[in-house]
Amino acid sequence: MKTPKLSLGEGALALESSDDLFGRLVREQECLKDRKVHKSRVKWESDWNWQSSLRKSPWRREHPSPMQINPFSTTHPGRHWEEANMTQVQEFILLGLSPRPGLRGVLFAVFLTLYLLTLLENTIIILLIWSHAELHKPMYFFLGNLSCLEMCYVSVTMPTLLLGLWSGSCHVPFTSCMTQLFFFITLICAECTLLASMAYDRYVAICRPLHYPILMRPQVCLLLAAASWMGSLSVSVIKTACIAGLSYCGPNVLNHFFCDVSPLLNLSCTHVALTELVDFISAIVILWGSLLVALASYTAIGAAVIRMPSAAARRKAFSTCASHLIVVGIFYSATIFIYARPSRIEAMDLNKLLSVIYTVLTPMCNPIIYCLRNKEVQGALRKTLHKVGFSQNSDS
């Protein structure tokens, strides 16, 4: 069968008719698209006008509408409706250290004794440094700051711990919980930086003794202490604001004995990725930064001690550095394991055990390790006791 042959004019006419058909189809599709866009715009304008009319209504403030969303948002309106109806937690319930009634009484007596002993030790150190001129040195200046910090530090976490052991659980309002978290973060960051400053002070005293009066003059000591406190306050404000800005819609039970970062993140019903990132970065900067300074200082001290010609001097220096390193190692190991991690911690029993180490045991051991084993502090204590005994004998 032969195909019909078209003349030049008939072929041009057929090509023109096919082009017209294609153009007509394209124009019809564009018209349909324009009608859909027009309908969606009309619907959006009507919804927006309805929202504008309700914006000033008191009913609108009490009953948020799921239609009041960004028209260009890809989030489903139902999720906004669910988030708008979330009930914010007004208080938290701290389960405490132990749920066993028979064990709580014994633990209450033990921790109350440790708390009073910690306050007594640090108060004695502060009074000795303040009242004896021979202790007005850079090392004791930092030790006085550390003792003051330890008293505040243990007083932030111990009341809720003792209350939980006494009553079984502790009800803490939301504002009080965030306040406790703010002071806790401030004090733990300040302790990290103060321990690093003390390690640097010992490095300068042992490795560069001739430059010690210049490198550790009073202005430098004040600057280091002020930077430690101000930096800790700044970090605490940022972290507390991030955690307080999360939504807590229930449950409100914290498996801990104080308001800590990880238990609060576990209770949040919103995304905590940004808060965890802020917490992780601040932990890296504060904890790891101060730990590296302390380790570098004690490493240089150890190298200098090895080169000492006297065996007695080496034993004395190693004894002092070893005791300092034990306290620093225990404190940093517990805090880094808990805070320098990019995710929330689920093993809360282990979390509570480690928290006891750096919130109770370390503040109690620091005065003994740093001060009461020091001969100058022991001499000042003997003088004070002698004066007290002499004044009592004279009065009698």
Secondary structure, DSSP 8 states (H G I E B T S, - for coil): -------HHHHHHHHHHHHHHHHHHHHHHHHHHHHHHHHHHHHHHHHHHHHHHHTT-HHHHHS--TT-S-TT--S-HHHHHHHHT-----EEEE--S---HHHHHHHHHHHHHHHHHHHHHHHHHHHHHHH-GGG-SHHHHHHHHHHHHHHHHHHHHHHHHHHHHHHS-EEEEHHHHHHHHHHHHHHHHHHHHHHHHHHHHHHHHHH-GGGHHHHT-HHHHHHHHHHHHHHHHHHHHHHHHHHHTS---S--EESSSS--HHHHHHH-SS--HHHHHHHHHHHIIIIIHHHHHHHHHHHHHHHHHHT-S-HHHHHHHHHHHHHHHHHHHHHHHHHHHHHS-SS----HHHHHHHHHIIIIIHHHHHHIIIIITSHHHHHHHHHHHHHHHHHHHHH-
